[in-house]
Amino acid sequence: MKYGRSRLAKNYTQNYMADELGLTQSQYSRIENGECSVDFNRVAQIAKTLEINLMDIIDWGDTQQFYNCNQAGNNNTMNNYQEFESERKAYLAQIEELKQDKEFLKEQIKFLNEKYGIT
């Protein structure tokens, strides 16, 4: 996960992020330093808090795994890469479909603007 620079760019402290996410500063620090990974929902919370695109902070490497880091710092595996891969493919397919829809709508707007003389 890559979001430490985004946090610093917004002048957010680790304490602020931890409060927003319902974690301790220590837990958040371990997540940010890669000592403890998080589940997909937590990554989405981080992206929302930092006001950045979720896809920009996910490392889609072959070894991607999501974990749940408990208070004691123990990692409990939530998904392994194989289980996550199908979800990732579905999201990527949905993104591609949305891109196509966006282009279609842009063409429709252009057509209607030309038809009704709107500039």
N, C-alpha and C positions, 0 to 999 in steps of 0.2 A: 504494500500500500504506500502511496506517495501523497502525503498531505501535510507534512511538517512545514514545508515552505509556504503552503497556502495559509496555514495558521499564522505564521510569522508575518506574512504580507498583510494580513488583516489586523495585526497587532493584538491577536488573541493570545492569552496565556494558556498554559496547560491547565491551570486551575479553572479558567473560564470554560474550556472545552469539557473538562471533567464534570463541571456543574451542569452544563447543557445536556450531557449524555447520561447523567445519573451515576457517575463513576467517581472514584477517588482520583486525586492527581497522580498517585502512584500507578494505578491501573491504566489511566490514560497514557502516562509516560511509557509504560511497557508496550502498549499498543503502537504508539507512534515510533518507538525505537525498534519495532519488529521483534520484540521479545515475547510478545503475546498477540496472536492474530485474533480477529473478530468474526462474527457471523455476518452474513450479507445485510441483514437489517441494520446492524450497527454501522456498517460502512455507509449505508444510505443515510443514516442519521448524521454521520460525520460530514458527508457531502452537503447535506441540507444546511447544517450549521455553518459550514464554511462558504456556502452559496457557490458551490462549484459542481460541475457535471460529474455524476457518479462514475461514468465510464472513464473519466480522466484520472481517477485515483486507483482504479483496479489494475493490478498487474496480472495479465492473462497468461502468465507463463505456464509451462507444462507441469509445474509442481504446485500450482495454486491449491491451497487448502484453507478452509475456514474453520476457526475454532471458537470456543466460548471460554473466555478467561475468567475464572471465578475469583472471589475476594482473596483467596490464599495464593493466587497466581498460578494455580494448576490449570493445565490446558485439557479440555475435553473436546475431542474431535467431533465436529458437527457434520461435515460433508467431506468426502475425499474428492479428488479431482474428477474421477469418472462420473460420480453422481452430479457434480456441478456442471460438467461439460454439456449435458443435455439442456440444462437451464440457460447456460450461456448462449448456446446455439439458438434457443427460442427467443432470447432477448435480441440477439443480433438480427434474426429474421424479422422481428417486429420493428426494429430500427430501420431496416431496409424498406419494409413496407411503408412506414411512416414517411421516409424520404420520397418514395414514389408518389404517395398521396400528396405530399407538399408540392412536388413538381406539377402534378395534375391540376391542383388548385391554382397554382400560379398561372398555368396556361388558361384555365377557365376565367380567371380575373382579367387576363390580357384580352381574351376573346370578347368578354362582356364590355370592357372599356372601349375596345375598338368598335363594337357594334353600336354602342350608345354615345360614342364620341367623347368619352371621358378621358382626360389626359392627366 
